Amino acid sequence: QVQLVESGGGLVQAGGSLRLSCAASGSIFSINAMGWYRQAPGKQRELVAIIISGGSTNYAESVKGRFTISRDNAQNTVVLQMNSLKPEDTAVYYCYAVIRGATVSRFSSYWGQGTQVTVSS
């Protein structure tokens, strides 16, 4: 009954910025973690950034200092601010969340549909 809706992808020149948003909706009791993965052609899907319920964050080494993840608990939304973008950041970005539904007493993993980010040189 939970779904993740992403927005903010697009085309940008190297050095530019994009802001990705992901909103969780449905019958939600609590959210343990929300974050972003990405997958480029021919590459494995990799963690970009994640924030857990206690507020701690983890980032891929390649994006540290450039990307910032934040969460609006009231709106069940996670935001990834991406600055100083590089061509190597080009990928499909997927929202990921670990959520306990209001009627099911366990956590489950959810994925968004993916949004394309393309960084040109």
DSSP file with accessible surface (Angstrom, degrees, kcal/mol):
  #  RESIDUE AA STRUCTURE BP1 BP2  ACC     N-H-->O    O-->H-N    N-H-->O    O-->H-N    TCO  KAPPA ALPHA  PHI   PSI    X-CA   Y-CA   Z-CA
    1    1 A Q              0   0  176      0, 0.0     2,-0.3     0, 0.0    26,-0.3   0.000 360.0 360.0 360.0  -6.2    0.0    0.0    0.0
    2    2 A V        -     0   0   18     24,-0.2     2,-0.3    25,-0.1    24,-0.2  -0.752 360.0-179.4 -96.9 141.5    3.1    2.2    0.1
    3    3 A Q  E     -A   25   0A 117     22,-2.1    22,-2.4    -2,-0.3     2,-0.5  -0.986  19.6-141.6-138.4 152.8    4.5    3.9   -2.9
    4    4 A L  E     -A   24   0A   9    107,-0.4     2,-0.5    -2,-0.3   109,-0.5  -0.961  13.7-163.5-114.3 128.2    7.5    6.2   -3.5
    5    5 A V  E     -A   23   0A  70     18,-2.3    18,-2.3    -2,-0.5     2,-0.3  -0.958   9.0-162.5-117.6 121.3    7.2    9.1   -6.0
    6    6 A E  E     +A   22   0A  12     -2,-0.5     2,-0.3    16,-0.2    16,-0.2  -0.692  13.3 166.7-103.9 153.9   10.4   10.7   -7.3
    7    7 A S  E     +A   21   0A  67     14,-2.1    14,-2.7    -2,-0.3   108,-0.1  -0.979  42.0  64.4-155.3 160.6   10.9   14.1   -9.0
    8    8 A G        +     0   0   36     -2,-0.3    11,-0.4     1,-0.3    14,-0.0   0.334  58.9 133.4 110.2  -6.5   13.8   16.4   -9.9
    9    9 A G        +     0   0   29     12,-0.1     2,-0.3     9,-0.1    -1,-0.3  -0.213  24.8 113.3 -70.4 167.6   15.8   14.5  -12.5
   10   10 A G  E     -d  117   0B  29    106,-0.9   108,-2.6   105,-0.1     2,-0.4  -0.994  61.7 -50.0 163.6-164.6   17.0   16.1  -15.7
   11   11 A L  E     +d  118   0B 127     -2,-0.3     2,-0.3   106,-0.2   108,-0.2  -0.889  51.3 163.7-107.8 132.7   19.8   17.3  -17.8
   12   12 A V  E     -d  119   0B  26    106,-2.5   108,-2.4    -2,-0.4     2,-0.1  -0.987  35.2-110.3-146.5 151.7   22.5   19.6  -16.4
   13   13 A Q  E >   -d  120   0B 142     -2,-0.3     3,-2.3   106,-0.2    72,-0.2  -0.477  51.9 -81.3 -78.5 154.6   26.0   20.7  -17.4
   14   14 A A  T 3  S+     0   0   49    106,-2.6    72,-0.2     1,-0.3    -1,-0.1  -0.285 120.2  29.7 -53.7 137.1   29.0   19.7  -15.4
   15   15 A G  T 3  S+     0   0   54     70,-3.2    69,-0.6     1,-0.3    -1,-0.3   0.234 100.0 112.8  92.2 -11.5   29.4   21.8  -12.3
   16   16 A G    <   -     0   0   21     -3,-2.3    69,-2.4    69,-0.2     2,-0.3  -0.082  59.5-119.4 -84.4-173.1   25.6   22.4  -12.1
   17   17 A S        -     0   0   60     66,-0.2     2,-0.3    67,-0.2    66,-0.2  -0.929  20.5-177.4-132.2 151.5   23.1   21.3   -9.5
   18   18 A L  E     - B   0  82A  30     64,-2.2    64,-3.2    -2,-0.3     2,-0.5  -0.976  15.1-146.5-140.6 154.7   20.0   19.3   -9.3
   19   19 A R  E     - B   0  81A 145    -11,-0.4     2,-0.4    -2,-0.3    62,-0.2  -0.981  12.3-162.4-126.3 119.0   17.6   18.5   -6.4
   20   20 A L  E     - B   0  80A   0     60,-2.7    60,-2.9    -2,-0.5     2,-0.4  -0.824   6.7-168.1 -99.4 139.3   15.9   15.1   -6.2
   21   21 A S  E     -AB   7  79A  28    -14,-2.7   -14,-2.1    -2,-0.4     2,-0.4  -0.950   7.3-172.1-126.1 147.8   12.8   14.6   -4.1
   22   22 A a  E     -AB   6  78A   0     56,-2.2    56,-2.6    -2,-0.4     2,-0.5  -0.977   4.9-166.1-140.3 125.4   11.1   11.4   -3.0
   23   23 A A  E     -AB   5  77A  38    -18,-2.3   -18,-2.3    -2,-0.4     2,-0.4  -0.946   9.8-148.3-115.7 128.5    7.8   11.3   -1.2
   24   24 A A  E     +A    4   0A   6     52,-2.9     2,-0.3    -2,-0.5   -20,-0.2  -0.796  24.1 176.2 -92.5 133.9    6.4    8.2    0.5
   25   25 A S  E     +A    3   0A  52    -22,-2.4   -22,-2.1    -2,-0.4     2,-0.3  -0.919  28.5  57.5-135.9 163.3    2.7    7.9    0.6
   26   26 A G  S    S-     0   0   51     -2,-0.3     2,-1.2   -24,-0.2   -24,-0.2  -0.807  99.2 -17.6 117.8-161.1    0.1    5.3    1.7
   27   27 A S  S    S+     0   0   34     -2,-0.3    75,-1.3   -26,-0.3     2,-0.4  -0.706  75.9 171.3 -86.9  97.1   -0.6    3.7    5.0
   28   28 A I  E     +E  101   0B  34     -2,-1.2    73,-0.3    73,-0.3     3,-0.1  -0.927  27.6 175.4-117.1 130.7    2.6    4.3    6.9
   29   29 A F  E    S-     0   0B 137     71,-3.1     2,-0.3    -2,-0.4    72,-0.2   0.846  73.6 -19.9 -93.9 -47.0    3.3    3.7   10.5
   30   30 A S  E     -E  100   0B  38     70,-1.6    70,-2.9     0, 0.0     2,-0.5  -0.986  52.5-134.2-158.6 159.2    7.0    4.6   10.6
   31   31 A I  E     -E   99   0B  10     -2,-0.3    68,-0.2    68,-0.2     3,-0.1  -0.981  12.9-176.2-121.4 121.7   10.0    5.0    8.3
   32   32 A N  E    S-     0   0B  68     66,-2.5    21,-2.2    -2,-0.5     2,-0.3   0.833  70.2  -6.5 -84.2 -36.3   13.3    3.5    9.3
   33   33 A A  E     -EF  98  52B   5     65,-1.2    65,-2.5    19,-0.2     2,-0.3  -0.986  53.3-171.1-159.0 149.2   15.4    4.8    6.5
   34   34 A M  E     +EF  97  51B   0     17,-2.3    17,-2.6    -2,-0.3     2,-0.3  -0.992  27.2 127.9-141.5 143.6   15.1    6.7    3.2
   35   35 A G  E     -EF  96  50B   0     61,-2.8    61,-2.6    -2,-0.3     2,-0.4  -0.916  44.2 -88.4-169.1-165.1   17.8    7.2    0.6
   36   36 A W  E     -EF  95  49B   0     13,-3.0    12,-2.9    -2,-0.3    13,-1.6  -0.988  22.0-175.8-133.5 135.6   19.0    7.1   -3.0
   37   37 A Y  E     -EF  94  47B  56     57,-2.7    57,-3.0    -2,-0.4     2,-0.3  -0.811  12.8-157.5-114.4 164.2   20.7    4.5   -5.2
   38   38 A R  E     -EF  93  46B  11      8,-2.3     8,-2.7    -2,-0.3     2,-0.4  -0.989   7.6-164.1-143.1 154.9   21.8    4.9   -8.7
   39   39 A Q  E     -E   92   0B  66     53,-2.1    53,-2.3    -2,-0.3     6,-0.2  -0.960   4.2-166.0-142.7 120.1   22.6    2.7  -11.7
   40   40 A A    >   -     0   0   27     -2,-0.4     3,-2.4     4,-0.4    51,-0.1  -0.670  46.5 -75.6 -97.3 157.5   24.5    3.6  -14.8
   41   41 A P  T 3  S+     0   0  125      0, 0.0    -1,-0.1     0, 0.0     3,-0.1  -0.280 119.9   7.5 -54.8 131.1   24.6    1.5  -18.0
   42   42 A G  T 3  S+     0   0   91      1,-0.3     2,-0.3    -3,-0.1    -3,-0.0   0.520 112.4 106.3  75.5   5.9   26.7   -1.6  -17.5
   43   43 A K  S <  S-     0   0  145     -3,-2.4    -1,-0.3     1,-0.0     2,-0.2  -0.786  73.4-106.6-116.1 158.3   27.2   -0.8  -13.8
   44   44 A Q        -     0   0  170     -2,-0.3    -4,-0.4    -3,-0.1     2,-0.3  -0.495  44.5 -98.5 -74.2 149.7   25.9   -2.3  -10.6
   45   45 A R        -     0   0   89     -2,-0.2     2,-0.3    -6,-0.2    -6,-0.2  -0.547  50.7-168.4 -67.7 133.7   23.3   -0.4   -8.6
   46   46 A E  E     -F   38   0B  81     -8,-2.7    -8,-2.3    -2,-0.3     2,-0.3  -0.931  25.6-104.5-130.3 150.9   25.1    1.5   -5.8
   47   47 A L  E     +F   37   0B  55     -2,-0.3   -10,-0.3   -10,-0.2     3,-0.1  -0.547  31.3 177.3 -70.5 132.6   24.1    3.4   -2.8
   48   48 A V  E     -     0   0B   0    -12,-2.9    12,-2.6     1,-0.4     2,-0.3   0.826  63.9 -27.0 -98.1 -54.5   24.4    7.2   -3.2
   49   49 A A  E     -FG  36  59B   0    -13,-1.6   -13,-3.0    10,-0.2    -1,-0.4  -0.970  56.5-173.9-162.2 149.1   23.2    8.5    0.2
   50   50 A I  E     -FG  35  58B  20      8,-2.0     8,-2.0    -2,-0.3     2,-0.4  -0.996   8.8-158.4-148.8 148.1   20.9    7.3    2.9
   51   51 A I  E     -FG  34  57B  18    -17,-2.6   -17,-2.3    -2,-0.3     6,-0.2  -0.996  14.4-152.4-128.5 133.6   19.5    8.8    6.1
   52   52 A I  E >   -F   33   0B  64      4,-2.2     3,-2.4    -2,-0.4   -19,-0.2  -0.513  35.3 -93.6-103.3 173.0   18.1    6.7    9.0
   53   53 A S  T 3  S+     0   0   74    -21,-2.2   -20,-0.1     1,-0.3   -21,-0.1   0.786 122.1  57.3 -59.9 -30.8   15.5    7.5   11.6
   54   54 A G  T 3  S-     0   0   73    -22,-0.2    -1,-0.3     2,-0.1   -21,-0.1   0.539 119.1-107.6 -77.0  -6.8   18.0    8.7   14.1
   55   55 A G  S <  S+     0   0   45     -3,-2.4    -2,-0.1     1,-0.3     2,-0.1   0.305  73.1 136.0 100.7  -7.6   19.3   11.3   11.7
   56   56 A S        -     0   0   61     -5,-0.1    -4,-2.2     1,-0.0    -1,-0.3  -0.394  36.9-155.0 -73.9 154.1   22.6    9.7   10.8
   57   57 A T  E     -G   51   0B  55     -6,-0.2     2,-0.4    -2,-0.1    -6,-0.2  -0.898  12.6-160.3-130.3 154.9   23.7    9.7    7.1
   58   58 A N  E     -G   50   0B  98     -8,-2.0    -8,-2.0    -2,-0.3     2,-0.3  -0.997  12.4-171.1-133.8 140.1   25.9    7.7    4.8
   59   59 A Y  E     -G   49   0B  53     -2,-0.4   -10,-0.2   -10,-0.2     2,-0.1  -0.953  30.8-106.0-128.8 147.6   27.3    8.7    1.5
   60   60 A A    >>  -     0   0   16    -12,-2.6     3,-1.7    -2,-0.3     4,-0.9  -0.456  36.5-120.0 -62.5 143.2   29.2    7.1   -1.3
   61   61 A E  G >4 S+     0   0  147      1,-0.3     3,-0.7     2,-0.2    -1,-0.1   0.864 110.8  61.4 -56.8 -34.0   32.8    8.2   -1.2
   62   62 A S  G 34 S+     0   0   47      1,-0.2    -1,-0.3     3,-0.0   -14,-0.0   0.652 109.9  39.1 -70.1 -16.0   32.4    9.6   -4.7
   63   63 A V  G X> S+     0   0    0     -3,-1.7     3,-2.3   -15,-0.2     4,-2.2   0.474  80.6 126.3-113.5  -4.0   29.7   12.1   -3.7
   64   64 A K  T << S+     0   0  112     -4,-0.9     4,-0.1    -3,-0.7    -3,-0.0  -0.305  80.3  17.1 -58.5 134.7   31.0   13.2   -0.3
   65   65 A G  T 34 S+     0   0   87      2,-0.4    -1,-0.3     1,-0.1     3,-0.1   0.252 125.2  59.4  86.8 -13.2   31.2   17.0   -0.1
   66   66 A R  T <4 S+     0   0   24     -3,-2.3    17,-1.9     1,-0.2     2,-0.3   0.706  98.0  52.1-113.8 -35.8   29.0   17.5   -3.1
   67   67 A F  E  <  -C   82   0A   4     -4,-2.2    -2,-0.4    15,-0.2     2,-0.4  -0.818  59.3-167.1-107.8 147.9   25.7   15.8   -2.2
   68   68 A T  E     -C   81   0A  78     13,-2.3    13,-2.9    -2,-0.3     2,-0.4  -0.996   5.0-158.1-134.5 129.2   23.5   16.4    0.8
   69   69 A I  E     +C   80   0A   8     -2,-0.4     2,-0.3    11,-0.2    11,-0.2  -0.857  17.6 168.6-106.6 140.7   20.6   14.2    1.9
   70   70 A S  E     -C   79   0A  60      9,-2.2     9,-2.7    -2,-0.4     2,-0.4  -0.949  18.9-143.1-144.9 164.9   17.9   15.5    4.2
   71   71 A R  E     -C   78   0A  50     -2,-0.3     2,-0.7     7,-0.2     7,-0.2  -0.995   8.9-155.6-138.7 136.9   14.5   14.3    5.4
   72   72 A D  E >>> -C   77   0A  67      5,-3.1     5,-2.0    -2,-0.4     3,-0.7  -0.904  14.3-173.0-107.7  98.4   11.2   16.0    6.2
   73   73 A N  G >45S+     0   0   97     -2,-0.7     3,-0.7     1,-0.2    -1,-0.2   0.843  80.1  60.3 -63.8 -34.8    9.6   13.6    8.6
   74   74 A A  G 345S+     0   0   95      1,-0.2    -1,-0.2    -3,-0.1    -2,-0.0   0.827 117.1  31.7 -63.3 -31.1    6.3   15.4    8.6
   75   75 A Q  G <45S-     0   0  132     -3,-0.7    -1,-0.2     2,-0.2   -51,-0.2   0.329 104.8-124.0-107.6   5.6    5.9   14.9    4.9
   76   76 A N  T <<5 +     0   0   47     -3,-0.7   -52,-2.9    -4,-0.6     2,-0.4   0.904  65.4 140.9  50.9  47.1    7.7   11.5    4.6
   77   77 A T  E   < -BC  23  72A  21     -5,-2.0    -5,-3.1   -54,-0.2     2,-0.4  -0.939  40.6-160.9-125.2 140.7   10.0   13.1    2.1
   78   78 A V  E     -BC  22  71A   0    -56,-2.6   -56,-2.2    -2,-0.4     2,-0.4  -0.958  10.2-160.6-119.2 140.5   13.7   12.7    1.4
   79   79 A V  E     -BC  21  70A  18     -9,-2.7    -9,-2.2    -2,-0.4     2,-0.6  -0.968   7.2-161.6-123.6 135.1   15.7   15.3   -0.6
   80   80 A L  E     -BC  20  69A   0    -60,-2.9   -60,-2.7    -2,-0.4     2,-0.6  -0.955   7.8-161.1-116.3 109.5   19.0   14.9   -2.3
   81   81 A Q  E     -BC  19  68A  61    -13,-2.9   -13,-2.3    -2,-0.6     2,-0.6  -0.827   9.9-165.1 -89.9 118.7   20.7   18.1   -3.1
   82   82 A M  E     +BC  18  67A   0    -64,-3.2   -64,-2.2    -2,-0.6     2,-0.3  -0.928  11.9 173.6-113.2 115.1   23.4   17.4   -5.8
   83   83 A N        +     0   0   59    -17,-1.9   -66,-0.2    -2,-0.6   -67,-0.2  -0.759  58.6  23.2-115.9 163.3   26.0   20.1   -6.4
   84   84 A S  S    S-     0   0   68    -69,-0.6    -1,-0.2    -2,-0.3   -67,-0.2   0.906  84.5-159.9  49.7  48.6   29.1   20.3   -8.5
   85   85 A L        -     0   0    2    -69,-2.4   -70,-3.2    -3,-0.2   -69,-0.2  -0.255   8.1-159.4 -65.3 145.6   27.8   17.5  -10.7
   86   86 A K    >   -     0   0   88    -72,-0.2     3,-2.4   -71,-0.1     4,-0.2  -0.858  32.2-110.2-120.6 155.8   30.1   15.5  -12.9
   87   87 A P  G >  S+     0   0   65      0, 0.0     3,-1.9     0, 0.0    32,-0.3   0.840 116.7  65.5 -54.3 -31.8   29.5   13.4  -16.0
   88   88 A E  G 3  S+     0   0  123      1,-0.3   -48,-0.0   -48,-0.0    -3,-0.0   0.618  88.4  68.4 -68.0 -11.6   30.2   10.3  -13.9
   89   89 A D  G <  S+     0   0    0     -3,-2.4    -1,-0.3     2,-0.0     2,-0.2   0.538  71.0 120.3 -80.5  -8.0   27.1   11.1  -11.9
   90   90 A T    <   +     0   0   40     -3,-1.9     2,-0.3    -4,-0.2    28,-0.2  -0.403  41.0 106.2 -61.4 125.1   25.0   10.3  -14.9
   91   91 A A  E    S- H   0 117B   2     26,-2.0    26,-2.6    -2,-0.2     2,-0.6  -0.967  75.9 -79.4-178.4 170.5   22.6    7.4  -14.0
   92   92 A V  E     -EH  39 116B  35    -53,-2.3   -53,-2.1    -2,-0.3     2,-0.5  -0.856  47.6-147.4 -87.7 127.3   19.1    6.5  -13.2
   93   93 A Y  E     -EH  38 115B   0     22,-3.0    22,-2.3    -2,-0.6     2,-0.5  -0.855  11.6-162.6-103.2 130.8   18.5    7.4   -9.6
   94   94 A Y  E     -E   37   0B  44    -57,-3.0   -57,-2.7    -2,-0.5     2,-0.2  -0.940  14.3-134.5-117.7 127.8   16.2    5.3   -7.5
   95   95 A a  E     -E   36   0B   0     -2,-0.5    17,-2.4   -59,-0.2     2,-0.4  -0.557  25.4-167.7 -73.7 142.7   14.5    6.3   -4.2
   96   96 A Y  E     +EI  35 111B  36    -61,-2.6   -61,-2.8    -2,-0.2     2,-0.3  -0.995   8.8 174.5-135.1 139.8   14.7    3.6   -1.5
   97   97 A A  E     -EI  34 110B   0     13,-2.0    13,-2.6    -2,-0.4     2,-0.6  -0.999  27.0-146.8-147.4 147.8   12.9    3.3    1.8
   98   98 A V  E     +EI  33 109B  22    -65,-2.5   -66,-2.5    -2,-0.3   -65,-1.2  -0.974  37.9 172.8-111.8 115.3   12.4    0.9    4.6
   99   99 A I  E     -EI  31 108B   0      9,-2.7     9,-2.5    -2,-0.6     2,-0.6  -0.954  33.4-144.7-134.4 139.7    8.9    1.4    5.9
  100  100 A R  E     -EI  30 107B  78    -70,-2.9   -71,-3.1    -2,-0.4   -70,-1.6  -0.926  30.0-134.6 -99.7 120.6    6.6   -0.2    8.4
  101  101 A G  E >   -E   28   0B  12      5,-0.7     3,-0.6    -2,-0.6   -73,-0.3  -0.325  18.0-115.3 -71.0 158.3    3.0   -0.1    7.2
  102  102 A A  T 3  S+     0   0   54    -75,-1.3   -74,-0.1     1,-0.2    -1,-0.1   0.762 114.8  35.6 -66.8 -25.2    0.2    1.0    9.5
  103  103 A T  T 3  S+     0   0  117    -76,-0.3     2,-0.4     1,-0.1    -1,-0.2   0.407 109.6  67.0-110.6   1.3   -1.4   -2.5    9.3
  104  104 A V    <   -     0   0   56     -3,-0.6     2,-1.6     2,-0.1    -3,-0.2  -0.982  69.8-146.0-127.6 122.1    1.6   -4.7    9.1
  105  105 A S  S    S+     0   0  111     -2,-0.4     2,-0.3    -5,-0.1    -3,-0.1  -0.289  72.3  72.3 -88.1  54.7    4.0   -5.0   12.1
  106  106 A R  S    S-     0   0  157     -2,-1.6    -5,-0.7    -5,-0.2     2,-0.3  -0.977  80.5-107.1-156.0 158.7    7.2   -5.4   10.1
  107  107 A F  E     -I  100   0B  79     -2,-0.3     2,-0.3    -7,-0.2    -7,-0.2  -0.704  33.5-173.1 -89.6 142.4    9.5   -3.3    8.0
  108  108 A S  E     -I   99   0B  33     -9,-2.5    -9,-2.7    -2,-0.3     2,-0.3  -0.939  22.4-117.6-131.2 155.0    9.6   -3.7    4.2
  109  109 A S  E     -I   98   0B  68     -2,-0.3     2,-0.3   -11,-0.2   -11,-0.2  -0.746  29.2-171.0 -94.2 141.7   11.8   -2.3    1.5
  110  110 A Y  E     -I   97   0B  57    -13,-2.6   -13,-2.0    -2,-0.3     2,-0.4  -0.961   6.8-157.1-133.0 149.5   10.4   -0.1   -1.3
  111  111 A W  E     -I   96   0B 110     -2,-0.3  -107,-0.4   -15,-0.2   -15,-0.2  -0.962  13.2-133.4-125.6 140.8   11.8    1.3   -4.5
  112  112 A G        -     0   0    8    -17,-2.4  -107,-0.1    -2,-0.4     3,-0.1  -0.284  34.3-104.3 -77.3 175.2   10.8    4.2   -6.6
  113  113 A Q        -     0   0  123   -109,-0.5   -19,-0.1     1,-0.1    -1,-0.1   0.666  63.1-109.8 -78.8 -15.8   10.4    4.0  -10.4
  114  114 A G        -     0   0   15    -21,-0.1     2,-0.4     1,-0.0   -20,-0.2   0.188  22.7-135.0  97.7 143.3   13.7    5.8  -11.0
  115  115 A T  E     - H   0  93B  25    -22,-2.3   -22,-3.0  -108,-0.1     2,-0.3  -1.000  21.9-119.4-134.7 135.5   14.5    9.2  -12.5
  116  116 A Q  E     - H   0  92B  89     -2,-0.4  -106,-0.9   -24,-0.2     2,-0.5  -0.568  23.5-172.0 -79.8 131.4   17.2   10.0  -15.1
  117  117 A V  E     -dH  10  91B   0    -26,-2.6   -26,-2.0    -2,-0.3     2,-0.5  -0.991   6.1-177.1-119.1 122.2   20.0   12.3  -14.2
  118  118 A T  E     -d   11   0B  48   -108,-2.6  -106,-2.5    -2,-0.5     2,-0.6  -0.984   7.3-167.9-124.2 125.2   22.3   13.3  -17.1
  119  119 A V  E     -d   12   0B   6     -2,-0.5  -106,-0.2   -32,-0.3     2,-0.2  -0.952  10.9-159.1-115.0 117.6   25.4   15.5  -16.7
  120  120 A S  E      d   13   0B  46   -108,-2.4  -106,-2.6    -2,-0.6    -2,-0.0  -0.596 360.0 360.0 -95.5 156.9   27.0   16.8  -19.8
  121  121 A S              0   0  137     -2,-0.2    -1,-0.1  -108,-0.2  -108,-0.1   0.574 360.0 360.0 -91.4 360.0   30.5   18.0  -20.2
